[in-house]
Amino acid sequence: MVGSDISYSCTNTPGIWHIKLAIYRDCSGIPLGTCTGACGSTCSYTINWASTDSGYNYSGSFAVNLTSVSDINPNPSCPTAKSICTNMGCEIAGAFTPGVEKYVFEGDVDLGASVLPSTCCNVRIYYSECCRNGIITTGAAGQNFYIEALINRCSAANNPCNSSPEFSNDPFVILCGGQAFVYNNGAIDPDHDSITYAFAPALTGPGSSVTYNPPYSFDAPMPYGSPKNGPFPLGIRCDAHSGDIMFTPSYGSSSSFIGVMAVEIKQWRTINGVITNIGTTRRDVQMWLISCPPNHPPTIMTNPSNGIQPILSWQVCAGQQLCFNVIGKDTDFLPYNSPPISDTTYVSWNAALASKGATFLPTYNTNTRVTNGPREDTYQFCWTPSDADVSSIPYYFTATTRDSHCPFPPGNQHARLPYKF
């Protein structure tokens, strides 16, 4: 087990939620449970649920079926970086390690009036598996793996029904010792509820933390530049509002260092004038720290900008169009070297505001980029919010830029930044 998360969404039937379980497997480890068949074969898991309100003791289980398997190969465009994963025999394995496969299971759970009394509000959806990756350095190696999501099924906030955030960035990261690093899970809430983030203990069971090896802990799960609460790039922190995890990994020997961090994501909505927690999800993220060859990680710039810094916070009036460019910058462009160094950048976003009508489009002809450029990718974000979008709580989306550095993957050399409105 490398990581996992559970998300849930409303269905057209009151009291029934659609559950999605994502499991991430180290491809150098054993197969995932019953998913041992050939390419195209199916498998399933059982997920459990239990009431959490005092005075109630309801529980049950339901099946989720495999819907997809994918290699989260961080650099498919680099042949020497093709991973060892085979996607249950659907791909020819490469040689690059570490390799991680993503398995997605889906199914429905009935938490309606025929199953639970109307006053039983809070339900835990959970999944457990043995075992966590045995090569984790910071603690938890080989310990039981547990992940959960909490549904508030009867709050006024759930009329209409509430869906959880989904994550657009995978919970597995390769990073370089000594390079300032920002990671964002790319949470997208379909209901546009407010979201807060916090480090939390990785779990072996409900309320039971894994054992961390000192000096590591749930809120300092990776080596970082002292002091702990120092301004970035020092310290280590999880920004409560943007979800940015920021630190400079201080480890940098020739061998690897593997840590696991858990993030708790809470959804909030104003109900009758009161800010109310209407759901909670968790996610485990495994980080693989290595010594990297010389390479400048890409950065993000905006146009317009704030001098040499990107503008990350914008204010706009209802009915007013806001447009700006997001540029993936990379200084590794030395055409006279032997061999020449010319890293291309690739910009993307998590589409968090797409349902609000926002667009994020390239500023060039993608069919001719190979011949005509640009080397440094540029996308334009545009949004015209309506009166219904007016809010004192900011909207966020996350932009990511990666470079094409080989043989190490661009997932190892990247920048992610949140934009606030």
N, C-alpha and C positions, 0 to 999 in steps of 0.2 A: 504494500500500500504506500503510495506517494501522497495522495490527498483525495478529498472528496467533498461534495456539497449536495444539499437537497434544496430544491426549489419547488414551489407549488403555485398553481394558477386556478382561477375559478372556471367552472364549467357552466353549461346552460341549465344544469339541474341543481337546485338549491341543496346545500349540504354536501355536495360531492366536489372534491378537489382533484385536479390532475397533478400527480407527483412525478418529478423528474429527479433521478439519482444519477449523479456523475461520479465515476470512480476512475482514479488515475493509478496506473500500474507501472512499476519499474520493469522494463522489458528484459532485464538481466535476471529477474526473479522468477518465481514459480507462476504457472497460469492462474488466472482469476477464477476461483471457485469452480463452477460447472461449465465455464466458458472455455472449453477445451476442444471444440469441434473444428472442422475445416471451415474454409472461407464460406460465408453465407449461412452458417449454422446458427441456431438460436439458443438462448439460455435465459434463465430468469433468476430473480432473487426474491426473498420475502422481507418486507419492511414492516416494522412494528409501530404501533401507536399506543399512547396511554394518556389518560386525563391527568392533569397536574394540579387542579384545584383541590384545596383541602376539603375532605369529606366525601370525595368521589373516588371510586376505584374501578374505572372502566378501562379496558384495553382490548387490543385486537391486532390483526395482521392482514396484509394484502400482498398480492404479487405485483412485481414490476418486471417487464420483459425488455430484453436487449433490443434497442432500435438503431444503434450505430456504434462502430468502432473506428477510431482514427488515431493516426500517429501525430502527436503534437510536435513533430520534427521542426525545430526552430528555424531551419534554413533549407527548405526543399529545393531552392534554386542553386545550391552549392553541392555538386555531386560528392565531394569528399566529406560532406557533413550529413549524408544520408544515415539515418539512425539504424540501430539493430532491430527495431520493431518490425513485425510482420502483419499487424492488424488481423490476428487469428488466421494467418496463412494467406491473406489477400495481397500482401506486398512481399517483394524480395528484400531481404534484410541487407542493410549496409553495414558499415563498420564503426560509425560514430557512436560514442557513448558519452553521457548517459542518454538513454532513450526511454520515452514514456508514451504509453497508449492511454487514450481516453475512451471509456466505456460509458454509454448513456443508456439507462433503463427508465421505462415510463409505465405508469399505471394509474388507476383511479382509486380513491379511498372514500368511503361513505361515512361521513361524520354528521349526518342529518338527524332529524327528530326521531326517526325509528331506531337509532343507535344510541343516542345520548340525550339526556333531559336538557331542556332549553337553558337551564341555569348552570350547566357544566360548560364553561366557556373556553378554557385553555387546554389545548391538546399538543402533545409532543409527538412528532414524527421522527423516528430514529433508525439508524442502521449501524451495525457493529461487525467487525471483521478482525480476525487475527491473520496477519500481524503488521505492525508498522515496519517500514523499511529498516532492515538490520544494519544499514551503514550510516544511520543518523549519528552525528557526532555530539550534538548538544544535549542529548538525553532522548528518551522515548524509544530508542532502538529496540525492536522486537516486542514492544508492549502492544496491548490491544488497541485497536483503532475504533473510535466511536464518533459519529457525527449526528446532529439533530437539527430540526427546525421546529419552531413553536407557532401554532396557529391560534389566533383568537377568533373563535367561530361565532360568537354571539354578541360582540360589541356592536354598538350602533355604527361603528366604523365599517362593519362588514355588511352594511346595507347601503350601497352595493357591496358584494363580496370582495374581499381583499386578496390580491395576488402578491407573491414575494418578489424581490429582485432576482434577476438572473445575471450571470457573470460573463462578460465578453472576453476576459483575459484568463488564460489557463493558470492554475495554481502551482506552476513549476517554473523555476527561474534559474538560469545559469548566469552567475555574475563574477566579475573580476576583482581580485584583491586590490585595494587601494583606489578604486574608482567610485566616486560619489554615485549613489544609486537611488532611484525613485521607482517604486512599484505601485500600481493601482489595480485592484481587481476588476475595474470596469463595470461596477454594478449598474444595472438598468432597471428601474422600477416602472412597470407598465402603468401603474396608477398615478405616477409622479408624486408619490408620497415623499416626505422628507426622510433622509437616511442619516444615521450616525454610525461611526465605526470605532472599534476599540480592540487593542490586543486582548486576548483571552487565553486561558490555559488550554492546551491541546488535551483532549479527554480520552480516557480509557473506558468510561461509562458515564451515566448521568451524574453530573456533579463531581466526578472523580478525575483529577488531573494526572497527566503523565508525570514521571519523575524526571526533572531536569538535572543535568550535571553542572554543578557550580563552576564558573560564576554565571551560568546561563539561567534564565527564568522566562516565564511566559511573556513578560514585557521587555525582555532583552534576550531574544532567542538566537541572536547572531552576534559575532564579534563586531565591534564598532569603535569609532574614534572617541576617546574620552573628552569631556565629561558626558555622562549619559544624557543629560538634559541640555547639552550645549547646542548652539545654533547650527543648523545644517550648513555644511556637510559633517559636523561633529554630531555625536549622540545618536540616538535611535528613537523613532517616534512613529505613531500612527495618527495622522490628522483626523480628528473626530468628524469633520464636516466633508472633506474631500475624499477621505479614504486613502490618501497618499501614505505609503510606508517609506521612510527616508532614513538612510544611514550610509556611511562609507565603510565597507567591510575591511577590517584592518588585517585580516589574515591574508598571506600571500606567499606560501611556500610552493614547492613543486607538486605536492600532493593535494588532494581535494578535501573539502570540509563541508559537511552537509548538516543543515539545520532545518527545523520545522517550526513554523509560527502559525498560530490560530488567530482568526479575526472574527469578531462578533458584530453582526450588522443588524441594527434595529430600525424598524419603520415607525414613523410618527405621523399622526394626522390630528388636526384640530377638530374636536367634537364638542359641540355646545360651549365653545370658547375655551376648552381645556385641551392642551397638547397631550395626546394619548398614544402610548405604545400599542401598536396593533399587530405586531408580528416580529419575530426574531429568527435570523438564520445564522449559521456558522460556516466557516471554511478553513481548512488546513492548507497551508502553502509550504511546499518544500523548496528550499533554496540550496543550490549546489555552487559552492564558492571554489574557484580555481585560479591558478596563475595563468594569465593570458599573455600572448605575444603582443608586441607593441601595436597599439591601435587607439586612435582617438574615438571615444564613444560619440555618437551623434547627439546633437542638441536641437531644441525647438526654438524657432523664432517666429514672430508674427509681423505682419505688415498691415496696418501701422504698428509700430513698436514703441517701446519706452526706452529710447536710446539703444543700448546694447542688450536690453532685457525684453523678453516677450511681455505683452500685455495679457494678463490672465483674468482680469475682472472687468466686466462691462456693465453699463447701465443703458437701458433702452426703453423708450416709451411705447405703449400699445399703439399699433398701426405704423410704427416706424421700422423700416428695414435696417438691420445691422449686417454688415458684411466685412470680413477681414480674412487675410490669407494666413495659413499655417505652413511653415517651411521647415523641412528637415535639413539641418545644417551638418556638414561633416568636413573636417579640415584635412582628411587623408586624401589629398589630390596632388600627387607628385609625379607628373608624367615623364620626368627625366630619370627616375629611378630605374634600376634594373633588378627585377621586373618592375614595371610601373605600378604605382599605387593609385587607385581611382575608385574609392568607395561610392557606390550609389546609395541614396537614401530612399526609404519607402514610408509614406505617411498614411495613417489610417485613424479612424475614430470609432467609438463604441456605439454610435447612433442613438444616444440617450434622448436626443430631442427630435429624432426623425418623426415620431408620432405627433409632434407638435407642429410639423411642417418645415422644420429646419433641413437644410441641404448641406452636403459636404462633398464637393466635386473637384476633380483635377482641373488645373488652369491650362492644360495643354492637351494635345491629341495623344491619347494613350496608345493608339495604333502605330505611331511613329516615334515613340519615346526612345527606342533602342538606337535609332539613327539620328534623331534631331534633339534628344534630351527633353527635359533638363536632367542633369546628374543629381541635383538636389531637388527632391520632390516638393511640390507646392500644391496645396488644396485650398479652396475657398469655402469658408463657412458663411451661410446666409440664413437669416431668420427674421420673419416679421411677426412678432407676437400679437395676439389679439387681446381685447379687453378681458376675456376669460382667463388669460395667462398671467394677469397682474398678480404679483405675490411679493410679500416682504421677506420671504424665505428664498434664497437663491436657487436657480437651476444650475446643474453641472453637466458637462460632458467631458470625456477624456480623449485626448489625442496622443498618438504613439508614433514615434519614428524609429526605424531600424536601419542598420547599414548592411552592406553586402559583403562584409569582411569574411574571407575564407582562410583556413578551413573552419574556424570557429564561428558559431552561428550568430546571427544578428539579435536573437533573443538574449544573447550575452552582452551585446552592445546596443543599448537602446535608451530612449528617454520617453517618459510619459508625463503629461501635465494635465491638470484639470482646469477647465475654463468655467468661470462663474458669471452668472447673469442675475 
